[in-house]
Amino acid sequence: MKPIDKNEIYNNLSDFLKSKGIDLTEGSATQQIQKGCNLLADSINLSQEGFARAKVELDKKLDQMRQVIHEKTAPKSSATTSTAGTPPPKAKTATSKARKTSHRKKAKSGKARSK
């Protein structure tokens, strides 16, 4: 967000009041309104800067927290696979496929006997 100029709020307020039929003339009341508008602009600008700094710090802490969670929950890899650079072996092997097919054959033969 862009910072607000010192007199921007006062100018917008005086334009708004002119559209409603109220004209701010030079005087002590007008000077106090202008000072109040300047204080409001300063406080808005400072709060914007504070929010920007807080967002940066929050993002840093969130990244640190994500890293810690990742390190704690990441799967442990053995030292041989990390040094060799080869991918881990696949879960299904030829022997597990043979067991599945022999299991299916037994199940089919068992159904045929029960009839």
Helices and strands as residue ranges (DSSP letters): H 8-19, H 28-73, H 79-84, H 94-114
